[in-house]
Amino acid sequence: MEDATKRRILVIAVALAIGLGVMAKLFVIGEPAAGEQVSCTVAETGAQIELRVDAVESAMALRGWRCRQEGDTLYISARKVPVSPLFHEGHYETAVDGKTVEKIVLGDKTVWSRGA
């Protein structure tokens, strides 16, 4: 192969790798969903706290939900990605045992606290 052909192949391969990386970051990895990018509905039913989270933007899906409890605070986080065949759900529902939780934080926003 000639040097010019090898260079063209290398440039095309690098461009494809960069393009795939950008597409993966945008459509698969996403970015953390901040408090203003989601709306949250909380209902207390007996000893349970029911939580529904919706993406504010209709073209965004929520994925990668993580819940962790530290003391009496439940931290919930998610990532937002554009709606695609891989991720198309723009909402999340869960029920939490209200006996062990005093506060629920979604992203960077407190969405529920006992007595508030």
Z-matrix of the N, CA and C atoms (Angstrom, degrees):
N
C 1 1.453
C 2 1.518 1 109.11
N 3 1.301 2 114.67 1 148.35
C 4 1.456 3 119.83 2 177.82
C 5 1.526 4 109.34 3 -79.50
N 6 1.328 5 114.49 4 159.06
C 7 1.463 6 119.82 5 179.28
C 8 1.532 7 111.95 6 -62.62
N 9 1.320 8 117.07 7 -37.50
C 10 1.472 9 120.61 8 -179.55
C 11 1.535 10 110.23 9 -64.68
N 12 1.308 11 117.99 10 -40.07
C 13 1.466 12 121.68 11 179.34
C 14 1.522 13 110.32 12 -67.46
N 15 1.335 14 116.67 13 -41.74
C 16 1.465 15 120.43 14 177.86
C 17 1.524 16 110.60 15 -62.30
N 18 1.326 17 116.05 16 -40.46
C 19 1.463 18 120.18 17 179.10
C 20 1.528 19 111.24 18 -64.39
N 21 1.321 20 117.47 19 -42.44
C 22 1.466 21 121.27 20 178.65
C 23 1.523 22 110.94 21 -62.30
N 24 1.327 23 116.25 22 -43.92
C 25 1.458 24 120.35 23 178.62
C 26 1.532 25 110.33 24 -62.21
N 27 1.319 26 117.16 25 -42.59
C 28 1.462 27 121.79 26 178.85
C 29 1.523 28 110.96 27 -63.45
N 30 1.327 29 117.64 28 -43.61
C 31 1.468 30 121.26 29 179.17
C 32 1.530 31 110.33 30 -63.45
N 33 1.319 32 116.96 31 -43.18
C 34 1.470 33 120.66 32 178.85
C 35 1.534 34 110.30 33 -64.39
N 36 1.314 35 117.89 34 -42.31
C 37 1.461 36 121.44 35 179.80
C 38 1.526 37 111.19 36 -63.75
N 39 1.323 38 117.14 37 -41.98
C 40 1.471 39 121.06 38 178.47
C 41 1.523 40 110.20 39 -65.60
N 42 1.338 41 117.43 40 -42.98
C 43 1.465 42 121.29 41 179.36
C 44 1.533 43 110.70 42 -62.63
N 45 1.325 44 117.27 43 -41.65
C 46 1.465 45 120.62 44 177.55
C 47 1.524 46 111.74 45 -64.54
N 48 1.330 47 116.78 46 -41.90
C 49 1.468 48 120.36 47 179.11
C 50 1.528 49 110.78 48 -63.21
N 51 1.317 50 117.80 49 -42.70
C 52 1.464 51 121.51 50 178.30
C 53 1.529 52 109.87 51 -64.89
N 54 1.321 53 116.77 52 -43.89
C 55 1.465 54 120.87 53 178.77
C 56 1.516 55 112.14 54 -60.86
N 57 1.331 56 116.99 55 -43.99
C 58 1.467 57 120.72 56 177.78
C 59 1.523 58 111.46 57 -63.62
N 60 1.324 59 116.84 58 -38.27
C 61 1.470 60 120.70 59 178.05
C 62 1.518 61 111.68 60 -64.03
N 63 1.327 62 116.28 61 -43.69
C 64 1.465 63 120.65 62 178.63
C 65 1.527 64 110.27 63 -64.44
N 66 1.320 65 117.42 64 -44.05
C 67 1.459 66 121.11 65 179.82
C 68 1.539 67 110.98 66 -63.64
N 69 1.323 68 117.37 67 -40.49
C 70 1.464 69 120.55 68 178.46
C 71 1.527 70 110.28 69 -64.49
N 72 1.319 71 117.09 70 -43.32
C 73 1.465 72 120.56 71 179.00
C 74 1.516 73 110.45 72 -61.86
N 75 1.309 74 117.94 73 -42.80
C 76 1.454 75 122.23 74 -176.62
C 77 1.531 76 112.39 75 -73.82
N 78 1.328 77 118.05 76 -50.21
C 79 1.459 78 121.66 77 -170.36
C 80 1.530 79 115.59 78 -96.48
N 81 1.326 80 118.99 79 -17.29
C 82 1.460 81 120.57 80 -177.63
C 83 1.527 82 111.37 81 -115.52
N 84 1.314 83 117.42 82 -51.49
C 85 1.461 84 120.74 83 -176.91
C 86 1.524 85 110.67 84 -77.05
N 87 1.317 86 117.48 85 -48.19
C 88 1.460 87 121.62 86 178.72
C 89 1.506 88 112.68 87 70.90
N 90 1.329 89 114.15 88 -159.23
C 91 1.460 90 120.86 89 179.08
C 92 1.521 91 108.47 90 -138.03
N 93 1.328 92 117.19 91 157.94
C 94 1.466 93 118.81 92 -179.81
C 95 1.530 94 111.07 93 -59.51
N 96 1.323 95 116.14 94 137.12
C 97 1.467 96 120.97 95 176.70
C 98 1.522 97 107.87 96 -81.13
N 99 1.312 98 116.21 97 117.39
C 100 1.462 99 121.53 98 -179.69
C 101 1.527 100 109.66 99 -85.21
N 102 1.311 101 116.36 100 166.05
C 103 1.456 102 122.36 101 -175.56
C 104 1.511 103 114.60 102 -56.40
N 105 1.326 104 118.46 103 -37.16
C 106 1.464 105 120.56 104 -178.19
C 107 1.527 106 112.74 105 -80.24
N 108 1.315 107 118.34 106 -7.43
C 109 1.462 108 122.00 107 -179.51
C 110 1.520 109 112.89 108 -94.38
N 111 1.328 110 116.62 109 -2.73
C 112 1.455 111 121.76 110 179.16
C 113 1.522 112 109.57 111 -134.23
N 114 1.323 113 115.24 112 150.19
C 115 1.467 114 119.65 113 171.74
C 116 1.517 115 107.31 114 -111.70
N 117 1.313 116 115.66 115 149.71
C 118 1.452 117 119.86 116 -172.98
C 119 1.524 118 109.94 117 -134.26
N 120 1.332 119 115.53 118 136.06
C 121 1.452 120 122.49 119 174.72
C 122 1.519 121 107.79 120 -118.95
N 123 1.321 122 116.05 121 128.07
C 124 1.461 123 120.96 122 -178.56
C 125 1.522 124 108.63 123 -122.55
N 126 1.328 125 116.59 124 133.57
C 127 1.458 126 121.67 125 177.14
C 128 1.523 127 109.03 126 -133.84
N 129 1.316 128 116.10 127 131.94
C 130 1.460 129 121.08 128 175.94
C 131 1.520 130 108.06 129 -94.19
N 132 1.321 131 115.53 130 122.68
C 133 1.466 132 120.64 131 177.77
C 134 1.518 133 107.40 132 -126.20
N 135 1.306 134 115.37 133 97.01
C 136 1.459 135 119.29 134 -178.11
C 137 1.517 136 110.31 135 65.96
N 138 1.320 137 115.50 136 -125.39
C 139 1.464 138 120.58 137 -178.55
C 140 1.523 139 112.28 138 -88.36
N 141 1.339 140 117.33 139 1.68
C 142 1.472 141 120.49 140 -177.88
C 143 1.525 142 110.64 141 -109.32
N 144 1.309 143 113.96 142 151.12
C 145 1.462 144 121.70 143 173.19
C 146 1.519 145 106.12 144 -115.59
N 147 1.322 146 116.76 145 117.39
C 148 1.464 147 121.43 146 179.75
C 149 1.521 148 108.53 147 -97.10
N 150 1.307 149 114.81 148 132.17
C 151 1.458 150 121.68 149 -174.03
C 152 1.521 151 109.33 150 -126.25
N 153 1.320 152 116.37 151 130.60
C 154 1.469 153 121.48 152 174.14
C 155 1.519 154 107.51 153 -126.81
N 156 1.326 155 115.45 154 127.47
C 157 1.455 156 122.05 155 -179.25
C 158 1.520 157 108.31 156 -118.74
N 159 1.328 158 116.56 157 132.44
C 160 1.462 159 122.47 158 178.71
C 161 1.516 160 109.72 159 -126.16
N 162 1.327 161 115.94 160 143.01
C 163 1.462 162 120.63 161 173.34
C 164 1.526 163 107.81 162 -71.08
N 165 1.327 164 116.85 163 136.92
C 166 1.459 165 121.24 164 179.17
C 167 1.528 166 110.04 165 -71.33
N 168 1.323 167 116.42 166 -40.54
C 169 1.460 168 121.51 167 -179.91
C 170 1.528 169 109.48 168 -84.68
N 171 1.315 170 116.95 169 127.60
C 172 1.462 171 120.20 170 -176.71
C 173 1.525 172 113.32 171 -68.55
N 174 1.310 173 118.11 172 -22.19
C 175 1.464 174 120.77 173 -178.91
C 176 1.525 175 112.46 174 -90.57
N 177 1.331 176 117.68 175 9.53
C 178 1.455 177 121.68 176 -179.20
C 179 1.526 178 110.86 177 -113.12
N 180 1.314 179 114.99 178 140.51
C 181 1.460 180 121.99 179 174.56
C 182 1.526 181 107.80 180 -109.63
N 183 1.315 182 115.80 181 155.52
C 184 1.460 183 121.24 182 177.93
C 185 1.520 184 108.45 183 -112.05
N 186 1.330 185 116.30 184 136.47
C 187 1.461 186 120.68 185 -176.96
C 188 1.522 187 109.88 186 -147.39
N 189 1.301 188 115.98 187 170.89
C 190 1.466 189 121.14 188 173.85
C 191 1.517 190 113.66 189 64.96
N 192 1.320 191 117.07 190 42.69
C 193 1.457 192 120.64 191 -178.40
C 194 1.515 193 110.86 192 -64.66
N 195 1.329 194 115.48 193 135.55
C 196 1.457 195 120.92 194 177.08
C 197 1.531 196 108.22 195 -134.44
N 198 1.318 197 115.19 196 132.94
C 199 1.462 198 121.18 197 176.39
C 200 1.519 199 107.74 198 -122.46
N 201 1.321 200 115.49 199 132.16
C 202 1.467 201 119.10 200 174.89
C 203 1.523 202 107.65 201 -142.63
N 204 1.316 203 114.62 202 140.03
C 205 1.448 204 119.68 203 -178.98
C 206 1.513 205 109.17 204 -110.44
N 207 1.317 206 115.28 205 129.13
C 208 1.462 207 122.02 206 175.19
C 209 1.522 208 106.52 207 -122.75
N 210 1.314 209 115.64 208 110.37
C 211 1.459 210 119.71 209 -175.98
C 212 1.519 211 109.22 210 65.72
N 213 1.324 212 116.47 211 -124.43
C 214 1.468 213 120.09 212 179.78
C 215 1.525 214 112.44 213 -103.99
N 216 1.336 215 117.01 214 14.74
C 217 1.465 216 121.98 215 179.09
C 218 1.522 217 110.09 216 -110.15
N 219 1.344 218 116.21 217 129.51
C 220 1.456 219 122.27 218 176.68
C 221 1.520 220 108.09 219 -101.34
N 222 1.319 221 116.43 220 122.04
C 223 1.467 222 122.75 221 178.04
C 224 1.523 223 108.82 222 -102.92
N 225 1.332 224 116.24 223 126.94
C 226 1.458 225 121.80 224 179.05
C 227 1.519 226 107.73 225 -121.26
N 228 1.325 227 116.05 226 133.35
C 229 1.465 228 119.76 227 177.66
C 230 1.524 229 109.52 228 -136.23
N 231 1.317 230 115.19 229 157.26
C 232 1.462 231 122.01 230 178.53
C 233 1.513 232 108.31 231 -151.13
N 234 1.305 233 115.19 232 170.61
C 235 1.454 234 121.23 233 176.04
C 236 1.518 235 107.79 234 -119.46
N 237 1.328 236 116.21 235 145.93
C 238 1.459 237 119.21 236 177.57
C 239 1.520 238 109.19 237 -108.98
N 240 1.324 239 114.20 238 139.22
C 241 1.460 240 122.96 239 179.45
C 242 1.522 241 107.79 240 -137.97
N 243 1.335 242 117.96 241 156.92
C 244 1.464 243 118.89 242 174.09
C 245 1.535 244 110.34 243 -62.88
N 246 1.319 245 116.02 244 145.47
C 247 1.459 246 120.44 245 176.70
C 248 1.524 247 108.81 246 -58.66
N 249 1.324 248 115.90 247 133.24
C 250 1.461 249 121.93 248 -179.47
C 251 1.524 250 107.72 249 -152.54
N 252 1.323 251 117.66 250 173.98
C 253 1.465 252 118.73 251 175.58
C 254 1.536 253 112.51 252 -60.99
N 255 1.334 254 117.19 253 -25.24
C 256 1.465 255 120.26 254 178.54
C 257 1.516 256 112.09 255 -74.49
N 258 1.331 257 116.62 256 -44.13
C 259 1.458 258 122.13 257 -176.12
C 260 1.522 259 108.22 258 -134.18
N 261 1.323 260 116.15 259 117.71
C 262 1.461 261 118.68 260 -176.71
C 263 1.521 262 112.85 261 -132.39
N 264 1.317 263 118.44 262 -1.95
C 265 1.459 264 121.33 263 -178.56
C 266 1.524 265 110.16 264 -86.29
N 267 1.309 266 116.43 265 125.29
C 268 1.458 267 121.55 266 179.15
C 269 1.513 268 112.47 267 -104.69
N 270 1.333 269 117.42 268 16.30
C 271 1.461 270 119.48 269 179.39
C 272 1.527 271 110.65 270 -144.20
N 273 1.321 272 114.06 271 166.47
C 274 1.461 273 121.94 272 -179.26
C 275 1.519 274 107.39 273 -148.23
N 276 1.315 275 117.25 274 136.26
C 277 1.460 276 121.85 275 177.23
C 278 1.516 277 109.40 276 -129.67
N 279 1.325 278 115.07 277 140.20
C 280 1.453 279 120.10 278 176.82
C 281 1.519 280 109.06 279 -154.38
N 282 1.310 281 115.53 280 162.39
C 283 1.463 282 122.26 281 174.21
C 284 1.521 283 107.64 282 -123.58
N 285 1.317 284 115.58 283 137.75
C 286 1.456 285 121.93 284 -175.21
C 287 1.527 286 108.46 285 -121.68
N 288 1.318 287 115.79 286 142.94
C 289 1.464 288 120.59 287 175.84
C 290 1.526 289 108.64 288 -69.15
N 291 1.318 290 116.17 289 112.12
C 292 1.462 291 121.27 290 -176.35
C 293 1.514 292 114.30 291 -70.86
N 294 1.322 293 118.20 292 -12.33
C 295 1.468 294 120.73 293 -179.32
C 296 1.523 295 112.20 294 -73.85
N 297 1.329 296 117.11 295 -25.50
C 298 1.466 297 120.05 296 -174.91
C 299 1.525 298 112.75 297 -106.41
N 300 1.334 299 117.44 298 -0.52
C 301 1.467 300 120.07 299 -174.65
C 302 1.520 301 109.94 300 -121.79
N 303 1.317 302 115.42 301 131.92
C 304 1.462 303 121.53 302 175.25
C 305 1.526 304 111.70 303 -107.25
N 306 1.343 305 115.37 304 -22.04
C 307 1.461 306 119.57 305 -176.91
C 308 1.524 307 109.09 306 -151.08
N 309 1.348 308 116.81 307 142.30
C 310 1.464 309 122.22 308 175.60
C 311 1.525 310 107.65 309 -120.28
N 312 1.332 311 115.29 310 126.48
C 313 1.466 312 122.12 311 179.67
C 314 1.524 313 107.92 312 -115.94
N 315 1.326 314 116.22 313 123.44
C 316 1.462 315 122.50 314 177.94
C 317 1.520 316 108.31 315 -109.11
N 318 1.326 317 115.54 316 113.69
C 319 1.470 318 119.22 317 -175.22
C 320 1.511 319 109.59 318 64.59
N 321 1.312 320 116.99 319 -110.78
C 322 1.466 321 121.43 320 179.99
C 323 1.532 322 111.82 321 -116.67
N 324 1.330 323 116.82 322 16.30
C 325 1.456 324 121.05 323 -174.09
C 326 1.527 325 110.93 324 -126.48
N 327 1.339 326 116.83 325 131.20
C 328 1.454 327 121.07 326 173.97
C 329 1.512 328 108.41 327 -74.74
N 330 1.331 329 117.72 328 120.53
C 331 1.462 330 121.40 329 -177.08
C 332 1.527 331 112.35 330 -104.13
N 333 1.329 332 116.57 331 -15.73
C 334 1.454 333 119.28 332 177.40
C 335 1.515 334 108.96 333 -158.97
N 336 1.307 335 115.99 334 140.33
C 337 1.458 336 121.12 335 170.17
C 338 1.524 337 108.22 336 -145.64
N 339 1.304 338 115.54 337 144.68
C 340 1.457 339 120.89 338 -176.62
C 341 1.526 340 110.06 339 -62.02
N 342 1.314 341 114.46 340 130.07
C 343 1.456 342 120.36 341 177.33
C 344 1.519 343 114.96 342 83.36
N 345 1.313 344 117.57 343 -0.27
C 346 1.478 345 118.81 344 -178.88
C 347 1.514 346 111.03 345 -97.78
